[in-house]
């Protein structure tokens, strides 16, 4: 006897057969996001520079704030390097001594840096180019490394780095007696790299804090040209 109950065919589109939604975070998208984040971090470091290690106890650090705005920028006005700093005897990595006053007839670029500082490493090839390009016109580039920034490798670590990268210009080994007063003179911050363009008259006519690959080399060259042409006088 036939049943009175009618059965209906099961629909082909059941809940269990619904297509799964693809996750937004695919492997490729995650990789791209990580790369972009890394580039943003790298640019920030390259633009603003690296903080240097605080000087040891007993050495006075700068307490004044940097001028408003982001460097590279000139000091508020032309700043004279104090006479005691120009006449101070400074020690070099190769065991010699010098004074800033030895270069009274030269334009000097004094660059504070450290072997472990990424922006410093990026800037050094540009300084080497400027040294080679303007040396015949009266430019002297001097590197300035400090004992409190090179606690790991010390002088030998700096010597090895300079030799490995064929850095041609002289390196000053400082305990902070030169670096700190210079930063104070321009109301700067305790960061590296920092560079000071000093005229023949002993005036800091341009101060750079940090390194910007797109701006710093061009602005530094402009300051050097002005100083060499005696246009940087106050």
HELIX and SHEET records of a PDB file:
HELIX    1   1 UNK A   15  UNK A   17  5                                   3    
HELIX    2   2 UNK A   27  UNK A   48  1                                  22    
HELIX    3   3 UNK A   83  UNK A   86  1                                   4    
HELIX    4   4 UNK A  100  UNK A  103  5                                   4    
HELIX    5   5 UNK A  118  UNK A  134  1                                  17    
HELIX    6   6 UNK A  135  UNK A  137  5                                   3    
HELIX    7   7 UNK A  154  UNK A  164  1                                  11    
HELIX    8   8 UNK A  179  UNK A  185  1                                   7    
HELIX    9   9 UNK A  216  UNK A  228  1                                  13    
SHEET    1   A 2 UNK A  50  UNK A  51  0                                        
SHEET    2   A 2 UNK A 191  UNK A 192 -1                                        
SHEET    1   B 8 UNK A  79  UNK A  80  0                                        
SHEET    2   B 8 UNK A 203  UNK A 209 -1                                        
SHEET    3   B 8 UNK A 194  UNK A 198 -1                                        
SHEET    4   B 8 UNK A 107  UNK A 112 -1                                        
SHEET    5   B 8 UNK A 139  UNK A 146  1                                        
SHEET    6   B 8 UNK A 171  UNK A 174  1                                        
SHEET    7   B 8 UNK A  90  UNK A  92 -1                                        
SHEET    8   B 8 UNK A  97  UNK A  98 -1                                        
END                                                                             
